[in-house]
Amino acid sequence: MKTAFIRLHLAVLLAGFTGVLGRLITLNEALLVWYRLLFSALALWLIVSVKKTVPVLPFKTILRIFGVGLIAALHWVSFYGAIKYSNVSVTLVCFSSIGFFTALVEPVLEKKKLALREIGLGLLVMAGIFIIFQFDSKYKTGILIGIVSAFLAAVFPVLNRQLLQKISVESLVTYELTGGFLSLSLLLPVYNYFFPAANYIPGLQDLGWLLILAVFCTVWAFYLSSYALQHLSAFTVNLSYNLEPVYGILLAFLLFKENEYLGLSFYVGLLLIVTAVFIQLFSVWKKRA
């Protein structure tokens, strides 16, 4: 159990860098995710080929995994879209609503009773978000896109946990990112038609950031979080990912000086979010240690 928490926390730490990388990379959100999935899928297939553990799964199972991969791809597109329309700090705080959505989505998909305690903690996070965005309304579009991203992110690990009961982590991650890449490849021409990109091929600097994003913040983070899901509930994993904004916001403050645009209400709301995270983590650790 403690090993699962350590792996989960490391995955969250890596995830904290994704927002910063999303701002550093100049490609639009759809192309950014497309390249991220391309490099991630290639890295995974290289790993399984070297290890000679190429996963062979039934066609229906592959289609189901591809569907989950599409959800992950759409989550990333909306996540980076929110960054483009607002900033890193705003987007990462919106991402904190994932705990609230999970408390609602997980019981529905897994046919369980609603956990009032989990809903309460999720509402505490939502209250923090509400307080934060009292300070400025100019990020409305980014906020709405960020909340959509959080909802998709809440659905993703619940479905992942179901698949992990029958499929190994390595097989799941490999097919999932491949499915996300192929699905997004079909949607990309339509997306680019309505939202034309300034450039379609990454420069050397963008390429370097994309490789870091793919190898460390995607492949390795996926392995870590998937292993954690084998021992922890989807709600606990998602709520733990609320620490991602903490890391990402601190990096945004350091690199982009975003703290110059945030007032007292931002820090009050952030305190509520962090409080909700630590209450859940402490209670689960104490219960299962």
N, C-alpha and C positions, 0 to 999 in steps of 0.2 A: 504493500500500500504506500509506504513512504517513498519507495523507488518510483512509483507511478506519479506521485506528487512532484518529485524532483524533475522527472522527464517533462511533465506538464509545464512546470514553471520555466524550464529552459526553452520550451517551444513558445511560450508566451513572450519571453525575452526576445527571441528571434522575430516574433511577430511585431514587436514594438518598433522594429526598424523598417517595416514595410511602408508605413505612412511617409516617413522621411524620404525613402527611395522613390515613392510615387511622386513626390514633388520634385525631386532631383531629375527624374527622367522626363524628357521633353515630349515624348510621344503622347497622343491622346489616350484616354483610359482603355478603349477597346484594343488598340494595337499594343499597348503596354502589357495587357493581360494575355493577348495572343502570343507575344514573344515569351512571356514568362512561362506559359504552358508548354510552348514548343521546346524551350531549353530544359524545362523540368522533365518532360516526358522523355526526351532524348537521354538525359542523365539517368533516369530510372531504367530504361531499356538497356542502357550500357551496363548498369550495375547487375541486373538480373542475367544478362548474357555472359558477363565475366564469371559470375557465381554459378552459372549453368542452372539457374532456377527459374527459367522462363515460365510464367504461370499459364496454365491451360485451364480454361473455365467453360462451362456450358454457354451457348449463345444467349439464352434468356438472361442468365446471370450477368453477362457482359453488358447487355442492353440496360439492365437495371443500374449497374454501376455507372455506365455512361450518363444516365439520367441524373444521378447524384453529382457526377462531374460537371454537368451543365449548370446545376444549381451553384456549385462552387465558382464556376467561371462568371456567372451573372452576379454573384456576390462581389467578386473582385472588381468587375467592371463598374458596378455601382459605388463601391468603396473608393476607387480612384477617381470616379466621376465627382463624388462629393468633395474630394480634395481639390480638384480642379475648380469647382464652383465656390469653394470656401477656403479653408486652409487645413493644415494637418491637425491642429488642436481641436477645431470644431468637429471634424469628421471622426476623430478618435473618441470624442466624448459621445457622439451619437451612437457609435459602436457599442457603448456601454449598455444600451437598451437591449442587447442580446439576452441578458439574464431574464428580463421581463417576458420577452417573446418565447424563450425556452420554457418558462414555467407554464405557458399556455399551450405551446405546440407539442411538447414531449408527452403529456398525458393523452392528447388526442391521437397522436400517431402510435403510441404504445398501449393505448386503451387502459390507462390507469386513472385513478382519481386525482383531481387537482390537489396539489399540495399548497395549502394556504400560507404556510411559512415561506415557501419559495416565491409565491406570488407577492407576499409582503416585502421580501427583500428586493424583488424585481421592481416593485413600485417605489421603493426607496431610491433605487437607481434612476428611475424615471423622474422622480421629484428633483434629484440632483441635476438632471439634464434640463428640466423646466427652469430651475433657478439660474442655471448658467446662461441660457439664451434670453434672459430678460435684459441682458446688458447691451445686446445689439441684434437688430432684426435684418441686417443687410445680407445675412447668410441663409435666408429662408430656403432657397433652392438647394443649396448644399446640405442643409439640415434634413429636408425631405428625402433626398437621395441617400443620405447617410442612414436614415431610419429604415428605408427599404433594404439597404445592405445588411443592417443588423438582423432584420427579419429572415432574410435568406441564410445568413450565417447561423441562425438559431435552428433552422430546419436541417441544415447540412450534417451536423454531428449526430443528431438523432437517427437519421437514416444510416449514417456510417456505423453507428453502434449496432444496428440490426444486422448489417452486412458482415461485421466482424465476428458475429457468432458462428459463421459458416466459412469465412474466407480469411486467409492470412493477411497480415498487415501489408506485406510486400506486394501481394497480388492486388489487393484493393487499391493501394496508392498508385501503382503502375497503371492499372486500367482506368482509374478515376481521372487522373491528370491527362491521360491519352484521350479519354472520352470528352473531357472539358475542352481540349484543344480542337478535336474534330468538330464538336458541336459549335464552338465559337467560330471556327473557320467557315461554316455554312452561314452563320449569321453576320459575319463581318462585312461582306459586300453591302448588305442592306443597311447596316449601321453607318458605314462610311458614306453611303449615299445621302442619308439624312444629316449626318454630322461629319462633314469632310475633314480629313486630317491635314495638317500643315505639311507634314512629312511622313513617309511610310517606312523608311529604312533608318534604323538607329545609327547615330554616329559612334565614334570610338568610345566616347565618355558614356553615352547611353548604354552601349553594349556592355561595358564593364559593370555598370550598376545593374543591368538586367541579369547578368551571370550571377552576381552576388544574390540578387533577389530569388533567382531560380534554384540555385544549389543549396544555399544556406537557409533562406527564409521560406522556402517552399518544400523541397525534397526532405531535408533533414527535419524541419519543423513538422511536416506531415507524419513522418515516422514516429517522432516523439509523442505527438498528440494522439496518434492512433493507438500506440501502445498504452497510453494513459487511459483511453476510452475502454480498454478491456477490463479495467479495474475500478473505474470511477463512473458516476452517472453523467449523462450528457449535460444536465443542469450544472453540476459541479465544474465540469470542464469549461462550459460556456461562461459561467460566472467568474472563473479564474481568469478567463481571457479579458475580463474587465480591467485587469492589470496592464493590458496592452496599451490603453490610453495613457496610463501613468508614465510608462517608459517612452512612448512616442511623443507625448507632450513635452517631457523634459528634454528630449532630443530636439524637438522643434523650437523650444525656448533657446537652447544653446546654439543651434545652427542658423535659425531663421529669425530670431528675436521676436517670436510671436507673443511673448509675454508683455510686450509694449502695447498690445492692442486689447488686453484682457483686464477686466476689473475685479473687484472684490467678490462679486456674485459668482464669477467663474470658480474661484478657489473654494467658496462655500459649497457649491454644487459638487465639485470634485471630491471634497471631503466626505460628502454623503455617499458617493459612489464607492470610494475606497473603504468606507465603513461597512457597506453591504458586502463587499468582497471578503473582507477579513472575518466577518461574522460567520459567513458560510464556510470558509476554509477552516476556521478554528473548530466549528462544530463537527464537520466531517472528520477532521484529523483526530479530534478527541474521541469520537464515537468508534472509529475503526483502527486507531493506533494499537 
